[in-house]
Amino acid sequence: MKNLKTKLLSANTRNMVAMAINPNTKTTKIYLHGLAKDGSKQWYESKGIYTNKTALSYFYAGEYKVVFAQGMTKSNVTDWI
């Protein structure tokens, strides 16, 4: 998916290194990029759909953990960072 707004995350215990949203729609999923313990890349997306305003708020604050609250799944949207 092109035109995702991406952000690198600070070091964290979940090994999530980046998050992304689609800022050009009324609603969006939140996408996460993480690294497994062996260093392999992992791509996730939220099961929940957020309003653009809410997603932007989480995005700018780097609040990737909100995705865990509604659940997440492996994503086919990869290689965005």
N, C-alpha and C positions, 0 to 999 in steps of 0.2 A: 504494500500500500504506500503510495507516495504522499507527500505533503504532510507527513506526521510532524508534530512539534515535539522535539526530543530534548531530554535533559539528563545529564550525567548526575548520578547520585553519590553522596559521600559514602565512605566505607560503612558497612553495616553487617550485622550478624547473619543476615539472610543471603548475603552475597549477591544482592540485586545491584547492578551497576548502572542501569539507565531506565527511564520511563518515557512513555510517549502517549500523546493523545492526538485526535484528529480535530484541529481547531476550526475547520471549515464546515462543520455540521452542527445541527441543533443538539444532537446527543452523540456520545462517543463511549467506546470502551476505553479502559486504561490498559496500556501495553507495558509489560515489564521485560527487561533483559537481565538474565542472571548468569552466573557461572557455577557449574557443579564443582565439587571438591577436586575432581580430576582436571579442572580447567575447561571442560567442554561447555559450549554455549547452550543456553536454554532460553526459550521464548515463551512468554505467557500472556494471557489477556484476561481481563476481568469477566466474570459471568454476568455481572450487573452492568447496566448501561446508565451512564451519568449525563446530566444536562451539561452543556458546554461550560456554563458558568461554574458549576460545582467541580467539574474536571479541571478547569483552569486553576481554581483555588487550590486543589490538591497538588496539581502539577507544580505551581510556583513555590509551594511550601515543601515540595519533595516528599509528600505524604504517600509513599508507595504502599504502606501497610493497610490503607483503606481497601485495597483490592482483596486482601485476605478475609475481610469481614463478610463480603458478599460471595466470596469464592472465586477461584481462578482455574483456568484450564490451559493446556498447551495451546499455543497459537500457531496458525499457519502464516501469520504476518511476521516475517522474519527479516533479518539483515537490514533493519532500519537505522542501525547505528554502526 
